[in-house]
Amino acid sequence: MSRPSRSCGPHAAKRPSILAGAREVFMEVGFERACVDVIAARAAVSKATVYNHFQDKSALFIASFSEEADAMRAEFLACLAEPTNDLEAALRCIGEKLVRVLLSPAFVSLYRHASAACPQFPELGQVLFERGPTLVQDQLGAYLKRWEEKGKLSIGDQPRVAAVHFSGLCQGDLNVRAQLGMLGPSGDKEIRQTVERGVKAFIRAYGAAPQRAPTRAKPVAKRPRSFTSKRTSR
């Protein structure tokens, strides 16, 4: 499998344009039908410049999709602010952001083309998974642990598993329906409802048990001593 070549020097500034042009062409026609000449024209560079940056078309394919995955990951991770006092509201906000990234046209197209290419380029799937879901789940798991430190969640020693559960509950079947083109104009409403249900289910599963204030034992009332009157004998 060819790997992206390293670019340096004055020509490195053209790399972003090449990757952007390559993504457009690959998403339009797929890997097999994509032509380096068309990619070069889309990037406004020469074909030789493309090959100065990338060994071949497969290296360009992997690099373009990897960069797109990096951008999507960064967009989501930017919303992981420090925990506040409102756990449910914070998780709803994060859940909606995550689902909207997964349902975005860019991600849907990326997933479709990457899935079609993975049998031919198994390394692509590995790269995308490591630079996408793996890093997101690790960061999301660390974020959930911070809620545990505030006494709001009970995550245990597997925060990444909790992050996977959170992601799955928030997206439900929306991701599959988006891939199949079945998510209609009411998508926004469905996203909010699905995320809200998912967050509530997650909190039921991982919410920390409420701490009860220690109860003081009630003092036992002392019985008054009874005095029996003694008869005095004369």
Secondary structure as UniProt FT lines:
FT   HELIX           10..14
FT   HELIX           15..33
FT   HELIX           36..43
FT   HELIX           47..53
FT   HELIX           57..77
FT   TURN            78..79
FT   HELIX           87..103
FT   HELIX           105..117
FT   TURN            118..120
FT   HELIX           122..129
FT   HELIX           130..134
FT   HELIX           135..149
FT   TURN            150..151
FT   TURN            156..157
FT   HELIX           159..171
FT   TURN            172..173
FT   HELIX           174..179
FT   TURN            180..181
FT   TURN            185..186
FT   HELIX           187..206
//
